[in-house]
């Protein structure tokens, strides 16, 4: 597994920094992502069984932000999701996140398994310093119900209603759909 530790300056340049023990932040980030992903996935699976993809879209719209807030409070971090193709405008990547997503996509295109792609950095903006961790979200078969090139008409209607600016479509199995992002103050 590759590790990336950098300082991101106002110009968004990444510069390697001296080795620093970031293992507590890394472990906390991975644990937060695991909790968030498992909680969300459990609710999505239940929704798919109960009402199919349309009901799952409702879970993503309503419950995903609530679950992220709950995990953030419990773990003392800020967790979310982002992508180069946004569905929810609240998940828009900042410049650093966009750069990482582009790097993740290049790594996937070069043959790296997206399930194992992650990075960490020390991010500095002015006087603020935070630890950031991103982990890729690969596209699985079930994801295509709502994120594929072709979706059923009821799914299309629900997406238009809840996400009028939706751009999170056209994925294939194994594509990089986005990433989890965890921020921790330092």
PAFI-404164 format. One record per atom (N, C-alpha, C): residue in three letters; x, y, z. Coordinates in steps of 0.02 Angstrom, whole numbers, padded with zeros to 5 digits, always signed. Layout:
BEGIN
ALAXYZ...
***
This chain:
BEGIN
UNK+00042-00058+00000UNK+00000+00000+00000UNK+00044+00062+00000UNK+00028+00109-00044UNK+00066+00171-00046UNK+00038+00219+00005UNK+00082+00257+00036UNK+00060+00310+00082UNK+00084+00376+00055UNK+00044+00427+00064UNK+00060+00493+00039UNK+00051+00541+00097UNK+00105+00573+00117UNK+00102+00623+00170UNK+00127+00688+00139UNK+00088+00740+00144UNK+00107+00803+00112UNK+00080+00862+00152UNK+00109+00918+00139UNK+00082+00981+00163UNK+00051+01013+00101UNK-00011+01033+00106UNK-00043+01067+00051UNK-00044+01141+00068UNK-00012+01182+00028UNK-00008+01253+00040UNK-00065+01288+00005UNK-00071+01353+00014UNK-00125+01390-00017UNK-00128+01378-00092UNK-00071+01371-00124UNK-00068+01359-00195UNK-00086+01286-00212UNK-00101+01247-00161UNK-00120+01177-00168UNK-00062+01133-00192UNK-00001+01156-00182UNK+00057+01115-00199UNK+00067+01063-00144UNK+00083+01003-00163UNK+00097+00950-00114UNK+00172+00942-00108UNK+00196+00949-00047UNK+00268+00944-00034UNK+00278+00890+00019UNK+00321+00841+00008UNK+00333+00790+00059UNK+00358+00822+00124UNK+00337+00794+00180UNK+00358+00819+00245UNK+00398+00765+00281UNK+00433+00785+00332UNK+00471+00737+00372UNK+00424+00685+00400UNK+00450+00625+00408UNK+00410+00570+00434UNK+00380+00590+00501UNK+00317+00576+00508UNK+00280+00593+00569UNK+00235+00534+00583UNK+00227+00516+00646UNK+00185+00459+00662UNK+00112+00480+00657UNK+00082+00461+00602UNK+00011+00477+00590UNK-00033+00416+00599UNK-00005+00363+00628UNK-00044+00301+00634UNK-00107+00310+00676UNK-00108+00351+00730UNK-00172+00360+00766UNK-00226+00392+00722UNK-00207+00441+00681UNK-00255+00474+00637UNK-00278+00425+00582UNK-00230+00386+00556UNK-00247+00338+00504UNK-00296+00286+00531UNK-00282+00258+00590UNK-00327+00209+00620UNK-00396+00239+00633UNK-00397+00299+00660UNK-00461+00332+00674UNK-00501+00345+00610UNK-00466+00364+00558UNK-00500+00376+00493UNK-00529+00313+00464UNK-00489+00260+00464UNK-00514+00196+00437UNK-00573+00171+00477UNK-00570+00178+00543UNK-00626+00155+00586UNK-00689+00196+00572UNK-00681+00261+00563UNK-00739+00304+00549UNK-00771+00285+00482UNK-00729+00273+00432UNK-00754+00254+00366UNK-00790+00187+00370UNK-00760+00140+00406UNK-00791+00074+00412UNK-00860+00080+00445UNK-00865+00119+00499UNK-00929+00128+00533UNK-00980+00162+00487UNK-00959+00215+00453UNK-01004+00251+00408UNK-01027+00205+00351UNK-00979+00172+00319UNK-00995+00129+00261UNK-01041+00071+00282UNK-01026+00039+00338UNK-01068-00016+00360UNK-01139+00006+00377UNK-01144+00062+00412UNK-01211+00087+00430UNK-01251+00105+00368UNK-01219+00142+00323UNK-01254+00163+00262UNK-01271+00102+00219UNK-01223+00057+00210UNK-01235-00002+00169UNK-01292-00044+00198UNK-01294-00052+00264UNK-01349-00089+00295UNK-01416-00059+00280UNK-01421+00006+00286UNK-01485+00040+00272UNK-01502+00037+00198UNK-01451+00042+00154UNK-01464+00037+00082UNK-01488-00033+00063UNK-01458-00084+00092UNK-01479-00153+00077UNK-01550-00165+00100UNK-01567-00140+00158UNK-01636-00147+00183UNK-01685-00111+00138UNK-01666-00052+00116UNK-01709-00013+00071UNK-01718-00048+00003UNK-01664-00077-00022UNK-01667-00113-00086UNK-01715-00171-00080UNK-01713-00207-00024UNK-01758-00264-00015UNK-01830-00241-00007UNK-01840-00186+00028UNK-01908-00162+00043UNK-01940-00127-00017UNK-01901-00087-00053UNK-01933-00047-00106UNK-01890-00035-00167UNK-01834-00070-00172UNK-01792-00064-00231UNK-01751+00000-00232UNK-01722+00015-00290UNK-01677+00072-00296UNK-01707+00140-00278UNK-01771+00149-00292UNK-01803+00213-00277UNK-01801+00226-00202UNK-01815+00175-00163UNK-01813+00183-00090UNK-01741+00192-00067UNK-01693+00160-00100UNK-01622+00168-00082UNK-01600+00240-00095UNK-01625+00270-00148UNK-01608+00340-00163UNK-01631+00385-00105UNK-01689+00371-00078UNK-01714+00410-00021UNK-01667+00403+00038UNK-01640+00343+00049UNK-01592+00333+00104UNK-01530+00375+00093UNK-01504+00374+00031UNK-01444+00414+00016UNK-01458+00488+00027UNK-01517+00510+00008UNK-01535+00580+00013UNK-01543+00602+00086UNK-01579+00563+00125UNK-01597+00582+00193UNK-01549+00555+00246UNK-01535+00491+00243UNK-01499+00458+00297UNK-01422+00464+00292UNK-01395+00465+00231UNK-01322+00468+00225UNK-01293+00529+00262UNK-01321+00590+00253UNK-01294+00646+00291UNK-01302+00639+00366UNK-01358+00609+00387UNK-01370+00598+00459UNK-01320+00548+00488UNK-01307+00494+00451UNK-01259+00444+00474UNK-01189+00475+00477UNK-01171+00515+00426UNK-01105+00548+00427UNK-01099+00594+00487UNK-01151+00631+00503UNK-01149+00676+00561UNK-01142+00637+00626UNK-01179+00582+00631UNK-01176+00541+00692UNK-01106+00511+00701UNK-01078+00483+00648UNK-01011+00453+00652UNK-00960+00508+00668UNK-00967+00566+00637UNK-00921+00621+00650UNK-00921+00641+00724UNK-00981+00648+00752UNK-00987+00665+00823UNK-00957+00611+00868UNK-00975+00549+00854UNK-00951+00493+00895UNK-00875+00486+00893UNK-00846+00498+00835UNK-00774+00485+00825UNK-00730+00547+00830UNK-00760+00606+00835UNK-00721+00667+00839UNK-00685+00685+00776UNK-00714+00667+00719UNK-00686+00683+00654UNK-00742+00713+00611UNK-00724+00734+00552UNK-00774+00755+00503UNK-00770+00706+00445UNK-00824+00671+00431UNK-00824+00621+00378UNK-00876+00638+00325UNK-00860+00622+00264UNK-00907+00634+00209UNK-00886+00594+00148UNK-00921+00608+00094UNK-00905+00577+00029UNK-00899+00632-00022UNK-00858+00620-00073UNK-00851+00667-00127UNK-00838+00629-00192UNK-00840+00663-00247UNK-00831+00631-00312UNK-00814+00683-00365UNK-00788+00660-00420UNK-00780+00704-00478UNK-00846+00714-00514UNK-00893+00668-00505UNK-00960+00672-00534UNK-01009+00674-00476UNK-01030+00734-00458UNK-01069+00746-00398UNK-01144+00733-00410UNK-01173+00701-00360UNK-01246+00695-00359UNK-01274+00747-00311UNK-01248+00749-00251UNK-01270+00796-00199UNK-01222+00856-00200UNK-01246+00916-00213UNK-01201+00974-00216UNK-01163+00988-00151UNK-01188+00962-00095UNK-01153+00970-00031UNK-01089+00929-00028UNK-01079+00883-00075UNK-01020+00840-00076UNK-00967+00863-00126UNK-00972+00924-00149UNK-00924+00951-00197UNK-00853+00949-00168UNK-00804+00922-00207UNK-00736+00920-00180UNK-00703+00989-00181UNK-00659+01000-00132UNK-00618+01061-00135UNK-00560+01046-00182UNK-00515+01093-00193UNK-00461+01085-00242UNK-00416+01026-00224UNK-00399+01018-00161UNK-00356+00962-00141UNK-00391+00895-00153UNK-00454+00891-00133UNK-00492+00829-00143UNK-00499+00812-00217UNK-00510+00863-00258UNK-00516+00852-00331UNK-00450+00823-00357UNK-00394+00851-00336UNK-00329+00827-00358UNK-00319+00754-00337UNK-00337+00738-00276UNK-00330+00669-00251UNK-00376+00622-00291UNK-00438+00642-00304UNK-00483+00601-00343UNK-00455+00588-00413UNK-00425+00638-00443UNK-00395+00629-00510UNK-00336+00580-00505UNK-00296+00585-00452UNK-00241+00538-00441UNK-00268+00468-00430UNK-00320+00461-00390UNK-00351+00396-00379UNK-00374+00365-00445UNK-00406+00406-00487UNK-00431+00381-00550UNK-00374+00358-00595UNK-00319+00395-00595UNK-00260+00376-00634UNK-00230+00310-00607UNK-00229+00302-00542UNK-00204+00240-00512UNK-00249+00181-00532UNK-00314+00192-00531UNK-00361+00139-00551UNK-00350+00122-00624UNK-00343+00173-00666UNK-00332+00162-00738UNK-00267+00124-00751UNK-00218+00133-00707UNK-00154+00099-00713UNK-00157+00027-00686UNK-00215+00006-00661UNK-00223-00062-00640UNK-00229-00074-00566UNK-00223-00022-00525UNK-00229-00031-00453UNK-00302-00044-00435UNK-00313-00090-00389UNK-00380-00106-00366UNK-00408-00047-00327UNK-00465-00017-00350UNK-00491+00041-00315UNK-00512+00027-00242UNK-00524-00035-00225UNK-00543-00052-00156UNK-00485-00040-00108UNK-00424-00034-00135UNK-00365-00026-00093UNK-00331+00043-00100UNK-00362+00087-00139UNK-00332+00153-00151UNK-00351+00200-00095UNK-00300+00229-00063UNK-00311+00278-00010UNK-00250+00323-00006UNK-00258+00380+00029UNK-00203+00425+00040UNK-00216+00465+00103UNK-00162+00493+00131UNK-00168+00536+00189UNK-00122+00595+00180UNK-00139+00651+00213UNK-00099+00711+00206UNK-00109+00755+00267UNK-00060+00797+00278UNK-00068+00852+00326UNK-00083+00913+00282UNK-00139+00943+00294UNK-00164+00997+00253UNK-00160+01062+00293UNK-00128+01112+00265UNK-00120+01176+00299UNK-00152+01231+00257UNK-00194+01269+00290UNK-00226+01327+00258UNK-00221+01383+00308UNK-00177+01431+00294UNK-00166+01486+00341UNK-00138+01459+00406UNK-00172+01473+00461UNK-00150+01450+00527UNK-00181+01382+00544UNK-00227+01358+00503UNK-00262+01296+00517UNK-00223+01237+00489UNK-00219+01184+00529UNK-00184+01124+00509UNK-00230+01065+00524UNK-00240+01022+00475UNK-00282+00964+00486UNK-00253+00903+00451UNK-00270+00845+00477UNK-00253+00781+00447UNK-00311+00764+00400UNK-00294+00742+00340UNK-00346+00721+00293UNK-00330+00650+00268UNK-00383+00611+00261UNK-00377+00543+00236UNK-00432+00532+00185UNK-00414+00503+00128UNK-00464+00486+00078UNK-00457+00413+00059UNK-00513+00380+00050UNK-00515+00310+00028UNK-00564+00305-00030UNK-00541+00274-00083UNK-00582+00267-00144UNK-00644+00225-00132UNK-00697+00242-00169UNK-00759+00203-00169UNK-00767+00173-00239UNK-00757+00107-00245UNK-00765+00076-00310UNK-00839+00065-00327UNK-00854+00061-00390UNK-00922+00048-00412UNK-00934-00027-00415UNK-00983-00049-00377UNK-01003-00120-00378UNK-01064-00129-00421UNK-01083-00191-00432UNK-01140-00206-00476UNK-01205-00173-00452UNK-01218-00177-00387UNK-01280-00148-00361UNK-01282-00072-00371UNK-01223-00040-00372UNK-01219+00033-00380UNK-01248+00055-00448UNK-01244+00010-00497UNK-01266+00028-00564UNK-01341+00042-00568UNK-01380+00018-00519UNK-01452+00032-00518UNK-01466+00107-00518UNK-01421+00145-00487UNK-01431+00217-00480UNK-01374+00258-00512UNK-01317+00226-00523UNK-01258+00262-00549UNK-01236+00239-00618UNK-01270+00191-00647UNK-01252+00166-00713UNK-01273+00212-00769UNK-01253+00195-00830UNK-01271+00235-00888UNK-01346+00233-00901UNK-01376+00175-00890UNK-01448+00165-00900UNK-01480+00147-00834UNK-01531+00185-00814UNK-01568+00169-00753UNK-01642+00165-00770UNK-01680+00129-00730UNK-01752+00122-00740UNK-01786+00189-00734UNK-01842+00196-00768UNK-01879+00259-00768UNK-01898+00284-00698UNK-01922+00241-00652UNK-01937+00266-00584UNK-01875+00292-00548UNK-01817+00261-00561UNK-01754+00284-00532UNK-01736+00352-00561UNK-01742+00358-00626UNK-01728+00421-00660UNK-01772+00477-00632UNK-01836+00462-00622UNK-01882+00512-00595UNK-01863+00533-00524UNK-01845+00484-00482UNK-01825+00499-00413UNK-01761+00540-00412UNK-01714+00524-00455UNK-01651+00562-00458UNK-01664+00634-00480UNK-01706+00643-00530UNK-01723+00711-00553UNK-01756+00752-00498UNK-01799+00719-00459UNK-01835+00753-00406UNK-01788+00773-00348UNK-01746+00726-00327UNK-01703+00739-00269UNK-01637+00773-00287UNK-01612+00761-00347UNK-01547+00788-00367UNK-01551+00816-00438UNK-01582+00875-00446UNK-01591+00902-00513UNK-01526+00914-00552UNK-01471+00923-00517UNK-01406+00935-00549UNK-01363+00872-00552UNK-01392+00814-00544UNK-01356+00750-00539UNK-01308+00739-00597UNK-01245+00724-00580UNK-01194+00707-00629UNK-01163+00639-00614UNK-01188+00604-00564UNK-01157+00542-00540UNK-01184+00481-00577UNK-01177+00482-00642UNK-01204+00428-00684UNK-01151+00407-00734UNK-01165+00352-00768UNK-01121+00328-00821UNK-01064+00284-00797UNK-01067+00260-00736UNK-01015+00218-00709UNK-01022+00146-00732UNK-00965+00110-00732UNK-00963+00039-00745UNK-00932+00005-00685UNK-00943-00060-00679UNK-00914-00098-00623UNK-00839-00088-00621UNK-00813-00071-00562UNK-00742-00061-00552UNK-00719+00011-00560UNK-00762+00054-00587UNK-00744+00125-00592UNK-00738+00155-00523UNK-00700+00209-00519UNK-00695+00247-00457UNK-00756+00293-00454UNK-00802+00278-00408UNK-00863+00318-00402UNK-00852+00381-00361UNK-00802+00380-00318UNK-00788+00437-00275UNK-00743+00415-00219UNK-00746+00451-00163UNK-00704+00433-00106UNK-00736+00457-00042UNK-00719+00422+00011UNK-00734+00445+00078UNK-00679+00495+00096UNK-00698+00547+00132UNK-00649+00597+00156UNK-00658+00604+00231UNK-00602+00601+00267UNK-00603+00611+00339UNK-00555+00667+00355UNK-00578+00715+00395UNK-00536+00771+00417UNK-00532+00769+00493UNK-00470+00780+00518UNK-00460+00783+00591UNK-00416+00843+00606UNK-00437+00886+00653UNK-00394+00942+00671UNK-00330+00917+00703UNK-00276+00955+00694UNK-00212+00936+00723UNK-00189+00992+00769
***
